[in-house]
Amino acid sequence: MSCGTCTLCCKTMKVHELGKAAHVWCAHCKIGQGCDTYETRPESCRIYDCLWLQTQRLSRPMAAELRPDKSRVVVGTANGGEDVILYIDPDRPEAWKRPAMQHFLRELRQRRIRIFLSRNDDLQPLPL
């Protein structure tokens, strides 16, 4: 499974090796297509898979509507998968409140997984 046409992490995530801040499009990103420098992209880009992409290899993948380019939220993990971080697209700050995402978040809460919102590079616990 690959990212396909999804490139939202190229906007919402920092890339330290490039000095790229969160919430701005990477200069190497062709939006909806991929990376101009795919073969030589930074290590942090090479190893990153959002949670949606990771779960597509499992018997119970995240729903198609939760793919970042559709949900406008990049879901990542931290602390060995103990915590989930929602990287919010600043152009769609309320996207994490949509029904499909709320259903997913309820499942995480039932499993006692901590959830954080990353907005403008500020990490906050998800309000209950």
MMTF fields as JSON, N, C-alpha, C and O atoms, coordinates in Angstrom:
{
  "mmtfVersion": "1.0.0",
  "mmtfProducer": "UNKNOWN",
  "numBonds": 511,
  "numAtoms": 512,
  "numGroups": 128,
  "numChains": 1,
  "numModels": 1,
  "chainsPerModel": [1],
  "groupsPerChain": [128],
  "chainIdList": ["A"],
  "bondAtomList": [4, 2, 8, 6, 12, 10, 16, 14, 20, 18, 24, 22, 28, 26, 32, 30, 36, 34, 40, 38, 44, 42, 48, 46, 52, 50, 56, 54, 60, 58, 64, 62, 68, 66, 72, 70, 76, 74, 80, 78, 84, 82, 88, 86, 92, 90, 96, 94, 100, 98, 104, 102, 108, 106, 112, 110, 116, 114, 120, 118, 124, 122, 128, 126, 132, 130, 136, 134, 140, 138, 144, 142, 148, 146, 152, 150, 156, 154, 160, 158, 164, 162, 168, 166, 172, 170, 176, 174, 180, 178, 184, 182, 188, 186, 192, 190, 196, 194, 200, 198, 204, 202, 208, 206, 212, 210, 216, 214, 220, 218, 224, 222, 228, 226, 232, 230, 236, 234, 240, 238, 244, 242, 248, 246, 252, 250, 256, 254, 260, 258, 264, 262, 268, 266, 272, 270, 276, 274, 280, 278, 284, 282, 288, 286, 292, 290, 296, 294, 300, 298, 304, 302, 308, 306, 312, 310, 316, 314, 320, 318, 324, 322, 328, 326, 332, 330, 336, 334, 340, 338, 344, 342, 348, 346, 352, 350, 356, 354, 360, 358, 364, 362, 368, 366, 372, 370, 376, 374, 380, 378, 384, 382, 388, 386, 392, 390, 396, 394, 400, 398, 404, 402, 408, 406, 412, 410, 416, 414, 420, 418, 424, 422, 428, 426, 432, 430, 436, 434, 440, 438, 444, 442, 448, 446, 452, 450, 456, 454, 460, 458, 464, 462, 468, 466, 472, 470, 476, 474, 480, 478, 484, 482, 488, 486, 492, 490, 496, 494, 500, 498, 504, 502, 508, 506],
  "bondOrderList": [1, 1, 1, 1, 1, 1, 1, 1, 1, 1, 1, 1, 1, 1, 1, 1, 1, 1, 1, 1, 1, 1, 1, 1, 1, 1, 1, 1, 1, 1, 1, 1, 1, 1, 1, 1, 1, 1, 1, 1, 1, 1, 1, 1, 1, 1, 1, 1, 1, 1, 1, 1, 1, 1, 1, 1, 1, 1, 1, 1, 1, 1, 1, 1, 1, 1, 1, 1, 1, 1, 1, 1, 1, 1, 1, 1, 1, 1, 1, 1, 1, 1, 1, 1, 1, 1, 1, 1, 1, 1, 1, 1, 1, 1, 1, 1, 1, 1, 1, 1, 1, 1, 1, 1, 1, 1, 1, 1, 1, 1, 1, 1, 1, 1, 1, 1, 1, 1, 1, 1, 1, 1, 1, 1, 1, 1, 1],
  "groupList": [{"groupName": "MET", "atomNameList": ["N", "CA", "C", "O"], "elementList": ["N", "C", "C", "O"], "formalChargeList": [0, 0, 0, 0], "bondAtomList": [1, 0, 2, 1, 3, 2], "bondOrderList": [1, 1, 2], "singleLetterCode": "M", "chemCompType": "L-PEPTIDE LINKING"}, {"groupName": "SER", "atomNameList": ["N", "CA", "C", "O"], "elementList": ["N", "C", "C", "O"], "formalChargeList": [0, 0, 0, 0], "bondAtomList": [1, 0, 2, 1, 3, 2], "bondOrderList": [1, 1, 2], "singleLetterCode": "S", "chemCompType": "L-PEPTIDE LINKING"}, {"groupName": "CYS", "atomNameList": ["N", "CA", "C", "O"], "elementList": ["N", "C", "C", "O"], "formalChargeList": [0, 0, 0, 0], "bondAtomList": [1, 0, 2, 1, 3, 2], "bondOrderList": [1, 1, 2], "singleLetterCode": "C", "chemCompType": "L-PEPTIDE LINKING"}, {"groupName": "GLY", "atomNameList": ["N", "CA", "C", "O"], "elementList": ["N", "C", "C", "O"], "formalChargeList": [0, 0, 0, 0], "bondAtomList": [1, 0, 2, 1, 3, 2], "bondOrderList": [1, 1, 2], "singleLetterCode": "G", "chemCompType": "PEPTIDE LINKING"}, {"groupName": "THR", "atomNameList": ["N", "CA", "C", "O"], "elementList": ["N", "C", "C", "O"], "formalChargeList": [0, 0, 0, 0], "bondAtomList": [1, 0, 2, 1, 3, 2], "bondOrderList": [1, 1, 2], "singleLetterCode": "T", "chemCompType": "L-PEPTIDE LINKING"}, {"groupName": "LEU", "atomNameList": ["N", "CA", "C", "O"], "elementList": ["N", "C", "C", "O"], "formalChargeList": [0, 0, 0, 0], "bondAtomList": [1, 0, 2, 1, 3, 2], "bondOrderList": [1, 1, 2], "singleLetterCode": "L", "chemCompType": "L-PEPTIDE LINKING"}, {"groupName": "LYS", "atomNameList": ["N", "CA", "C", "O"], "elementList": ["N", "C", "C", "O"], "formalChargeList": [0, 0, 0, 0], "bondAtomList": [1, 0, 2, 1, 3, 2], "bondOrderList": [1, 1, 2], "singleLetterCode": "K", "chemCompType": "L-PEPTIDE LINKING"}, {"groupName": "VAL", "atomNameList": ["N", "CA", "C", "O"], "elementList": ["N", "C", "C", "O"], "formalChargeList": [0, 0, 0, 0], "bondAtomList": [1, 0, 2, 1, 3, 2], "bondOrderList": [1, 1, 2], "singleLetterCode": "V", "chemCompType": "L-PEPTIDE LINKING"}, {"groupName": "HIS", "atomNameList": ["N", "CA", "C", "O"], "elementList": ["N", "C", "C", "O"], "formalChargeList": [0, 0, 0, 0], "bondAtomList": [1, 0, 2, 1, 3, 2], "bondOrderList": [1, 1, 2], "singleLetterCode": "H", "chemCompType": "L-PEPTIDE LINKING"}, {"groupName": "GLU", "atomNameList": ["N", "CA", "C", "O"], "elementList": ["N", "C", "C", "O"], "formalChargeList": [0, 0, 0, 0], "bondAtomList": [1, 0, 2, 1, 3, 2], "bondOrderList": [1, 1, 2], "singleLetterCode": "E", "chemCompType": "L-PEPTIDE LINKING"}, {"groupName": "ALA", "atomNameList": ["N", "CA", "C", "O"], "elementList": ["N", "C", "C", "O"], "formalChargeList": [0, 0, 0, 0], "bondAtomList": [1, 0, 2, 1, 3, 2], "bondOrderList": [1, 1, 2], "singleLetterCode": "A", "chemCompType": "L-PEPTIDE LINKING"}, {"groupName": "TRP", "atomNameList": ["N", "CA", "C", "O"], "elementList": ["N", "C", "C", "O"], "formalChargeList": [0, 0, 0, 0], "bondAtomList": [1, 0, 2, 1, 3, 2], "bondOrderList": [1, 1, 2], "singleLetterCode": "W", "chemCompType": "L-PEPTIDE LINKING"}, {"groupName": "ILE", "atomNameList": ["N", "CA", "C", "O"], "elementList": ["N", "C", "C", "O"], "formalChargeList": [0, 0, 0, 0], "bondAtomList": [1, 0, 2, 1, 3, 2], "bondOrderList": [1, 1, 2], "singleLetterCode": "I", "chemCompType": "L-PEPTIDE LINKING"}, {"groupName": "GLN", "atomNameList": ["N", "CA", "C", "O"], "elementList": ["N", "C", "C", "O"], "formalChargeList": [0, 0, 0, 0], "bondAtomList": [1, 0, 2, 1, 3, 2], "bondOrderList": [1, 1, 2], "singleLetterCode": "Q", "chemCompType": "L-PEPTIDE LINKING"}, {"groupName": "ASP", "atomNameList": ["N", "CA", "C", "O"], "elementList": ["N", "C", "C", "O"], "formalChargeList": [0, 0, 0, 0], "bondAtomList": [1, 0, 2, 1, 3, 2], "bondOrderList": [1, 1, 2], "singleLetterCode": "D", "chemCompType": "L-PEPTIDE LINKING"}, {"groupName": "TYR", "atomNameList": ["N", "CA", "C", "O"], "elementList": ["N", "C", "C", "O"], "formalChargeList": [0, 0, 0, 0], "bondAtomList": [1, 0, 2, 1, 3, 2], "bondOrderList": [1, 1, 2], "singleLetterCode": "Y", "chemCompType": "L-PEPTIDE LINKING"}, {"groupName": "ARG", "atomNameList": ["N", "CA", "C", "O"], "elementList": ["N", "C", "C", "O"], "formalChargeList": [0, 0, 0, 0], "bondAtomList": [1, 0, 2, 1, 3, 2], "bondOrderList": [1, 1, 2], "singleLetterCode": "R", "chemCompType": "L-PEPTIDE LINKING"}, {"groupName": "PRO", "atomNameList": ["N", "CA", "C", "O"], "elementList": ["N", "C", "C", "O"], "formalChargeList": [0, 0, 0, 0], "bondAtomList": [1, 0, 2, 1, 3, 2], "bondOrderList": [1, 1, 2], "singleLetterCode": "P", "chemCompType": "L-PEPTIDE LINKING"}, {"groupName": "ASN", "atomNameList": ["N", "CA", "C", "O"], "elementList": ["N", "C", "C", "O"], "formalChargeList": [0, 0, 0, 0], "bondAtomList": [1, 0, 2, 1, 3, 2], "bondOrderList": [1, 1, 2], "singleLetterCode": "N", "chemCompType": "L-PEPTIDE LINKING"}, {"groupName": "PHE", "atomNameList": ["N", "CA", "C", "O"], "elementList": ["N", "C", "C", "O"], "formalChargeList": [0, 0, 0, 0], "bondAtomList": [1, 0, 2, 1, 3, 2], "bondOrderList": [1, 1, 2], "singleLetterCode": "F", "chemCompType": "L-PEPTIDE LINKING"}],
  "groupTypeList": [0, 1, 2, 3, 4, 2, 4, 5, 2, 2, 6, 4, 0, 6, 7, 8, 9, 5, 3, 6, 10, 10, 8, 7, 11, 2, 10, 8, 2, 6, 12, 3, 13, 3, 2, 14, 4, 15, 9, 4, 16, 17, 9, 1, 2, 16, 12, 15, 14, 2, 5, 11, 5, 13, 4, 13, 16, 5, 1, 16, 17, 0, 10, 10, 9, 5, 16, 17, 14, 6, 1, 16, 7, 7, 7, 3, 4, 10, 18, 3, 3, 9, 14, 7, 12, 5, 15, 12, 14, 17, 14, 16, 17, 9, 10, 11, 6, 16, 17, 10, 0, 13, 8, 19, 5, 16, 9, 5, 16, 13, 16, 16, 12, 16, 12, 19, 5, 1, 16, 18, 14, 14, 5, 13, 17, 5, 17, 5],
  "groupIdList": [1, 2, 3, 4, 5, 6, 7, 8, 9, 10, 11, 12, 13, 14, 15, 16, 17, 18, 19, 20, 21, 22, 23, 24, 25, 26, 27, 28, 29, 30, 31, 32, 33, 34, 35, 36, 37, 38, 39, 40, 41, 42, 43, 44, 45, 46, 47, 48, 49, 50, 51, 52, 53, 54, 55, 56, 57, 58, 59, 60, 61, 62, 63, 64, 65, 66, 67, 68, 69, 70, 71, 72, 73, 74, 75, 76, 77, 78, 79, 80, 81, 82, 83, 84, 85, 86, 87, 88, 89, 90, 91, 92, 93, 94, 95, 96, 97, 98, 99, 100, 101, 102, 103, 104, 105, 106, 107, 108, 109, 110, 111, 112, 113, 114, 115, 116, 117, 118, 119, 120, 121, 122, 123, 124, 125, 126, 127, 128],
  "secStructList": [7, 7, 7, 6, 6, 7, 7, 6, 2, 2, 2, 2, 1, 7, 5, 4, 4, 4, 6, 5, 7, 6, 6, 1, 7, 7, 6, 6, 3, 3, 6, 6, 6, 3, 3, 6, 6, 4, 4, 4, 7, 7, 2, 2, 2, 2, 2, 7, 7, 7, 2, 2, 2, 2, 2, 6, 6, 1, 1, 1, 7, 7, 7, 4, 4, 4, 1, 2, 2, 2, 2, 1, 3, 3, 3, 3, 3, 3, 4, 4, 4, 6, 3, 3, 3, 3, 3, 3, 7, 6, 6, 1, 6, 6, 4, 4, 4, 1, 2, 2, 2, 2, 2, 2, 2, 2, 2, 2, 2, 2, 6, 6, 7, 3, 3, 3, 3, 3, 3, 6, 6, 3, 3, 3, 3, 7, 7, 7],
  "xCoordList": [0.858, 0.0, 0.899, 1.925, 0.496, 1.265, 0.339, -0.871, 0.92, 0.165, -0.765, -1.767, -0.447, -1.248, -1.234, -0.167, -2.407, -2.503, -2.546, -2.656, -2.46, -2.49, -1.125, -0.11, -1.11, 0.134, -0.038, 0.788, -1.089, -1.371, -0.263, -0.051, 0.443, 1.545, 2.638, 3.388, 2.733, 3.715, 3.376, 4.19, 2.186, 1.775, 1.773, 2.34, 1.149, 0.914, 2.131, 2.198, 3.098, 4.231, 5.465, 5.664, 6.287, 7.602, 8.543, 8.356, 9.549, 10.644, 11.929, 12.374, 12.509, 13.687, 14.839, 15.527, 15.049, 16.179, 16.092, 17.113, 14.878, 14.678, 14.41, 14.303, 14.302, 13.93, 12.498, 12.137, 11.666, 10.265, 9.408, 9.423, 8.668, 7.764, 6.491, 6.167, 5.787, 4.479, 3.485, 3.618, 2.505, 1.368, 1.684, 0.946, 2.78, 3.069, 3.446, 4.062, 3.084, 3.421, 4.932, 5.611, 5.438, 6.848, 7.117, 6.303, 8.256, 8.629, 8.783, 8.696, 9.011, 9.212, 7.93, 7.938, 6.824, 5.558, 4.812, 4.605, 4.421, 3.463, 2.122, 1.823, 1.331, 0.089, -0.767, -1.054, -1.171, -1.996, -1.226, -1.824, 0.098, 0.908, 2.035, 2.237, 2.768, 3.88, 5.059, 4.929, 6.213, 7.421, 8.288, 8.562, 8.712, 9.639, 10.983, 11.649, 11.37, 12.678, 12.51, 13.259, 11.536, 11.175, 12.382, 12.529, 13.226, 14.373, 15.408, 16.149, 15.474, 16.48, 15.827, 16.484, 14.559, 13.855, 14.513, 15.199, 14.3, 14.903, 14.459, 13.402, 15.289, 15.007, 13.677, 12.927, 13.37, 12.104, 10.905, 9.887, 11.01, 9.942, 9.919, 8.849, 11.083, 11.178, 10.522, 9.87, 10.696, 10.224, 8.812, 8.22, 8.257, 6.936, 5.811, 5.731, 4.955, 3.671, 2.62, 2.732, 1.604, 0.514, -0.222, -0.049, -1.031, -1.748, -2.715, -2.902, -3.33, -4.237, -3.481, -3.962, -2.319, -1.538, -1.086, -1.144, -0.638, -0.214, -1.332, -1.101, -2.554, -3.651, -4.167, -4.882, -3.825, -4.298, -3.694, -4.196, -2.627, -1.988, -2.598, -2.218, -3.539, -4.104, -5.459, -6.05, -5.935, -7.233, -8.39, -9.474, -8.168, -9.211, -8.657, -8.314, -8.567, -7.988, -8.919, -10.128, -8.317, -9.129, -9.988, -9.606, -11.14, -12.092, -11.503, -10.669, -11.954, -11.471, -11.665, -10.82, -12.774, -13.022, -12.087, -12.087, -11.29, -10.314, -8.935, -8.005, -8.804, -7.536, -7.284, -8.207, -6.06, -5.818, -6.3, -6.818, -6.147, -6.594, -8.113, -8.646, -8.809, -10.271, -10.748, -11.666, -10.126, -10.543, -9.938, -10.459, -8.842, -8.084, -7.401, -7.105, -7.15, -6.447, -5.432, -5.784, -4.167, -3.142, -3.083, -2.812, -3.335, -3.292, -1.948, -1.59, -1.215, 0.081, 0.126, -0.82, 1.214, 1.385, 2.656, 3.548, 2.716, 3.896, 4.021, 3.085, 5.173, 5.411, 5.115, 4.419, 5.655, 5.495, 4.06, 3.695, 3.25, 1.858, 0.915, -0.288, 1.451, 0.612, -0.253, -1.328, 0.216, -0.503, -0.799, -0.051, -1.891, -2.257, -2.267, -2.754, -1.721, -1.686, -2.466, -2.235, -3.382, -4.14, -3.487, -3.561, -2.848, -2.22, -3.289, -3.7, -3.722, -4.874, -4.437, -3.506, -5.123, -4.903, -5.461, -6.658, -4.619, -5.117, -6.211, -6.952, -6.313, -7.384, -8.72, -9.769, -8.685, -9.894, -9.8, -9.746, -9.779, -9.508, -10.541, -10.249, -11.723, -12.776, -12.932, -13.844, -12.061, -12.205, -12.216, -12.881, -11.498, -11.442, -12.782, -12.961, -13.715, -15.021, -16.057, -17.19, -15.68, -16.625, -17.005, -16.224, -18.201, -18.695, -17.762, -17.57, -17.191, -16.328, -15.103, -14.69, -14.52, -13.357, -13.771, -13.039, -14.915, -15.39, -15.627, -15.32, -16.162, -16.354, -15.009, -14.885, -14.01, -12.673, -12.08, -11.488, -12.237, -11.698, -12.366, -11.713, -13.668, -14.353, -13.754, -13.58, -13.44, -12.806, -11.454, -11.12, -10.681, -9.384, -9.55, -8.821, -10.49, -10.73, -11.137, -10.716, -11.956, -12.357, -11.154, -11.165, -10.118, -8.885, -7.891, -6.742, -8.349, -7.553, -6.288, -5.25, -6.399, -5.295, -5.447, -6.516, -4.365, -4.4, -4.365, -3.675, -5.125, -5.247, -4.863, -5.3, -4.032, -3.585, -3.888, -3.901, -4.131, -4.309, -3.043, -2.517, -2.561, -1.437, -1.977, -2.35, -2.005, -2.465, -1.381, -0.901, -1.001, 0.029, 1.259, 1.87, 1.602, 2.782, 2.661, 3.672, 1.443, 1.17, 0.408, -0.652, 0.94, 0.345, -0.496, 0.002, -1.783, -2.698, -3.498, -3.857, -3.786, -4.66, -6.029, -6.537, -6.603, -7.917, -8.967, -9.056, -9.755, -10.832, -11.834, -12.137, -12.334, -13.317, -14.696, -15.641],
  "yCoordList": [-1.179, 0.0, 1.236, 1.278, 2.228, 3.476, 4.658, 4.5, 5.809, 7.044, 7.4, 8.086, 6.947, 7.302, 8.806, 9.414, 9.406, 10.842, 11.669, 12.893, 11.021, 11.741, 12.35, 11.655, 13.647, 14.357, 15.284, 16.172, 15.095, 16.033, 16.086, 17.137, 14.989, 15.046, 16.001, 16.538, 16.216, 17.156, 18.599, 19.502, 18.809, 20.131, 20.184, 21.107, 19.215, 19.313, 18.997, 19.428, 18.251, 17.779, 18.658, 19.241, 18.74, 19.384, 18.424, 17.209, 18.969, 18.159, 18.874, 19.825, 18.392, 19.05, 19.139, 20.158, 18.068, 18.053, 19.156, 19.607, 19.588, 20.634, 22.008, 23.007, 22.051, 23.301, 23.686, 24.861, 22.684, 22.931, 22.963, 22.028, 24.039, 24.177, 23.37, 23.014, 23.092, 22.446, 23.43, 24.645, 22.89, 23.643, 24.532, 25.472, 24.232, 24.85, 23.72, 22.736, 23.861, 22.826, 22.745, 23.768, 21.547, 21.327, 21.801, 21.591, 22.434, 22.931, 21.805, 22.047, 20.577, 19.433, 18.668, 17.719, 19.079, 18.355, 18.82, 20.014, 17.854, 18.113, 17.674, 16.482, 18.633, 18.345, 17.367, 17.573, 16.291, 15.259, 14.291, 13.406, 14.447, 13.567, 12.893, 11.686, 13.653, 13.085, 14.027, 15.235, 13.447, 14.217, 14.329, 13.337, 15.551, 15.808, 15.117, 14.733, 14.967, 14.389, 13.048, 12.726, 12.267, 11.017, 10.113, 9.589, 9.925, 9.022, 9.532, 8.738, 10.838, 11.401, 12.162, 12.977, 11.906, 12.615, 12.336, 11.327, 13.233, 13.07, 11.774, 11.217, 11.327, 10.091, 10.162, 9.186, 11.301, 11.399, 11.186, 10.645, 11.598, 11.364, 9.898, 9.323, 9.305, 7.902, 6.953, 5.986, 7.23, 6.278, 6.565, 5.727, 7.733, 8.084, 7.422, 7.519, 6.752, 6.26, 6.741, 6.489, 7.425, 7.835, 6.577, 5.491, 6.747, 5.598, 5.002, 3.786, 5.843, 5.32, 4.347, 3.245, 4.745, 3.895, 2.624, 1.537, 2.754, 1.575, 0.552, -0.65, 1.033, 0.094, -0.572, -1.571, -0.049, -0.655, -2.039, -2.815, -2.358, -3.674, -4.666, -5.837, -4.206, -5.034, -5.609, -5.21, -6.539, -7.159, -6.19, -6.367, -5.174, -4.179, -2.771, -2.065, -2.362, -1.049, 0.103, -0.071, 1.281, 2.485, 2.696, 2.313, 3.304, 3.535, 4.435, 5.299, 4.215, 4.982, 6.481, 7.272, 6.884, 8.317, 8.968, 10.189, 8.153, 8.687, 8.873, 9.323, 8.526, 8.787, 10.296, 11.08, 10.717, 12.145, 13.114, 14.18, 12.781, 13.731, 13.836, 14.782, 12.878, 12.944, 13.546, 14.366, 13.139, 13.618, 14.964, 15.658, 15.347, 16.568, 16.526, 17.567, 15.311, 15.092, 13.981, 12.904, 14.244, 13.206, 12.621, 13.338, 11.32, 10.655, 9.95, 9.109, 10.312, 9.697, 9.11, 9.259, 8.446, 7.868, 8.405, 8.92, 8.271, 8.656, 7.686, 6.951, 7.695, 6.843, 5.375, 4.707, 4.89, 3.478, 3.067, 1.91, 3.996, 3.687, 3.882, 3.651, 4.307, 4.538, 5.785, 5.872, 6.742, 7.995, 8.185, 7.72, 8.871, 9.218, 10.733, 11.43, 11.229, 12.67, 12.964, 12.349, 13.904, 14.365, 15.645, 16.684, 15.561, 16.729, 17.415, 16.911, 18.555, 19.243, 20.166, 20.958, 20.05, 20.966, 22.324, 22.432, 23.372, 24.669, 25.258, 26.143, 24.775, 25.237, 24.58, 25.031, 23.52, 22.795, 22.477, 21.305, 23.489, 23.276, 22.425, 21.89, 22.292, 21.506, 20.109, 19.375, 19.737, 18.455, 17.261, 16.262, 17.345, 16.22, 15.985, 14.958, 16.913, 16.78, 16.074, 15.862, 15.712, 15.031, 13.658, 13.052, 13.168, 11.916, 10.709, 9.968, 10.498, 9.32, 9.394, 8.382, 10.578, 10.738, 10.588, 9.991, 11.111, 10.973, 9.507, 9.083, 8.753, 7.313, 6.633, 5.836, 6.944, 6.387, 6.789, 5.959, 8.053, 8.541, 7.874, 7.612, 7.597, 6.865, 5.475, 5.008, 4.816, 3.497, 3.589, 2.733, 4.623, 4.797, 5.04, 4.468, 5.872, 6.159, 4.903, 4.697, 4.065, 2.812, 1.922, 1.132, 2.054, 1.291, 2.047, 1.632, 3.164, 3.985, 4.556, 4.701, 4.871, 5.506, 7.021, 7.579, 7.664, 9.119, 9.756, 9.281, 10.84, 11.52, 12.988, 13.659, 13.462, 14.846, 15.509, 14.859, 16.818, 17.617, 18.433, 19.04, 18.444, 19.302, 20.375, 20.115, 21.586, 22.743, 23.798, 24.162, 24.284, 25.325, 24.942, 25.776, 23.659, 23.117, 23.149, 23.102, 23.228, 23.214, 21.935, 21.687, 21.119, 19.828, 19.979, 20.397, 19.629, 19.724, 18.439, 17.827, 18.015, 16.84, 17.119, 18.238, 16.106, 16.251, 16.542, 15.812, 17.594, 17.846, 16.699, 16.14, 16.363, 15.271, 15.741, 14.952],
  "zCoordList": [0.0, 0.0, 0.0, 0.68, -0.769, -0.827, -0.559, -0.396, -0.519, -0.256, -1.416, -1.215, -2.611, -3.78, -3.984, -4.073, -4.058, -4.309, -3.027, -3.087, -1.883, -0.602, -0.319, -0.33, -0.067, 0.25, 1.46, 1.67, 2.251, 3.332, 4.382, 4.985, 4.615, 5.587, 5.113, 5.929, 3.806, 3.248, 3.622, 3.43, 4.148, 4.615, 6.141, 6.725, 6.785, 8.224, 9.082, 10.233, 8.545, 9.346, 9.146, 8.08, 10.192, 10.092, 9.377, 9.43, 8.712, 8.173, 8.596, 7.952, 9.694, 10.274, 9.285, 9.214, 8.521, 7.583, 6.537, 6.018, 6.229, 5.223, 5.843, 5.13, 7.168, 7.816, 7.512, 7.58, 7.169, 6.81, 8.065, 8.866, 8.227, 9.36, 9.124, 7.991, 10.193, 10.082, 9.463, 9.613, 8.777, 8.24, 7.051, 6.755, 6.372, 5.071, 4.118, 4.528, 2.876, 1.901, 1.704, 1.617, 1.635, 1.338, -0.088, -0.988, -0.277, -1.604, -2.617, -3.821, -2.151, -3.046, -3.34, -4.123, -2.713, -2.872, -4.118, -4.336, -4.916, -5.987, -5.411, -5.35, -4.996, -4.283, -5.073, -6.253, -4.39, -5.005, -5.89, -6.503, -5.964, -6.814, -6.043, -6.176, -5.244, -4.494, -4.429, -4.622, -4.154, -3.9, -5.15, -5.825, -5.445, -6.563, -6.366, -7.327, -5.095, -4.775, -4.079, -3.157, -4.516, -3.836, -3.582, -2.478, -4.553, -4.407, -3.42, -2.841, -3.216, -2.312, -1.151, -0.503, -0.89, 0.184, 1.542, 1.707, 2.512, 3.837, 4.533, 4.239, 5.446, 6.191, 6.925, 6.933, 7.541, 8.278, 7.352, 7.782, 6.104, 5.124, 4.69, 4.492, 4.544, 4.116, 5.108, 4.713, 6.395, 7.407, 7.899, 8.579, 7.569, 8.108, 7.331, 6.106, 8.068, 7.558, 8.538, 9.738, 8.051, 8.934, 9.414, 8.862, 10.433, 10.985, 9.968, 9.931, 9.145, 8.13, 7.217, 6.952, 6.745, 5.848, 6.56, 5.986, 7.802, 8.562, 8.694, 8.559, 8.96, 9.201, 7.93, 8.011, 6.776, 5.53, 5.321, 4.507, 6.043, 5.958, 6.946, 6.962, 7.768, 8.829, 8.436, 7.433, 9.231, 8.947, 9.194, 8.639, 10.017, 10.307, 10.055, 11.003, 8.789, 8.466, 8.839, 8.999, 8.973, 9.167, 7.92, 6.814, 8.118, 7.035, 5.946, 6.217, 4.723, 3.568, 3.763, 3.344, 4.396, 4.572, 5.596, 5.747, 6.3, 7.247, 6.632, 7.302, 5.358, 4.684, 4.762, 4.538, 5.073, 5.332, 4.258, 4.592, 2.995, 1.968, 1.904, 1.323, 2.491, 2.546, 3.874, 3.89, 4.984, 6.306, 6.668, 7.541, 6.008, 6.272, 7.634, 8.219, 8.138, 9.398, 9.162, 8.681, 9.5, 9.464, 10.867, 11.831, 10.987, 12.283, 12.404, 11.58, 13.453, 13.703, 15.097, 15.87, 15.42, 16.749, 17.391, 16.716, 18.7, 19.474, 20.641, 20.957, 21.266, 22.436, 22.153, 22.918, 21.047, 20.709, 20.439, 20.646, 19.984, 19.679, 20.851, 20.727, 21.986, 23.171, 23.034, 23.628, 22.256, 22.059, 20.579, 19.719, 20.296, 18.927, 18.823, 19.713, 17.723, 17.478, 16.201, 15.16, 16.297, 15.133, 14.638, 15.293, 13.476, 12.864, 12.022, 10.977, 12.492, 11.918, 10.788, 10.938, 9.658, 8.538, 8.95, 9.217, 9.009, 9.465, 8.573, 9.001, 7.352, 6.47, 6.806, 6.345, 7.605, 8.015, 9.51, 9.881, 10.366, 11.793, 12.525, 13.594, 11.978, 12.63, 12.028, 12.409, 11.101, 10.395, 11.341, 11.062, 12.443, 13.376, 14.077, 14.731, 13.951, 14.594, 13.72, 14.152, 12.504, 11.605, 12.168, 12.902, 11.827, 12.41, 12.257, 13.22, 11.096, 10.906, 11.812, 12.379, 11.953, 12.826, 14.284, 15.074, 14.645, 16.023, 16.388, 17.502, 15.466, 15.687, 15.947, 16.877, 15.132, 15.294, 16.647, 17.337, 17.022, 18.294, 19.489, 20.498, 19.382, 20.459, 20.637, 21.763, 19.526, 19.601, 20.307, 21.127, 19.991, 20.639, 22.139, 22.949, 22.495, 23.914, 24.673, 25.811, 24.042, 24.686, 24.97, 25.914, 24.15, 24.342, 25.223, 25.378, 25.798, 26.711, 26.063, 26.71, 24.792, 24.07, 24.214, 23.966, 24.616, 24.755, 23.365, 22.464, 23.214, 21.928, 22.107, 23.042, 21.178, 21.207, 19.871, 18.826, 19.924, 18.717, 18.498, 19.431, 17.27, 16.903, 15.972, 14.828, 16.503, 15.736, 15.781, 16.855, 14.628, 14.552, 15.372, 16.041, 15.302, 15.971, 17.494, 18.195, 18.007, 19.433, 19.746, 19.17, 20.657, 20.998, 22.268, 23.313, 22.155, 23.283, 23.427, 22.421, 24.66, 24.83, 24.216, 24.281, 23.631, 23.004, 24.08, 25.067, 23.899, 24.858, 24.839, 23.785, 26.001, 26.086, 25.724, 25.743]
}
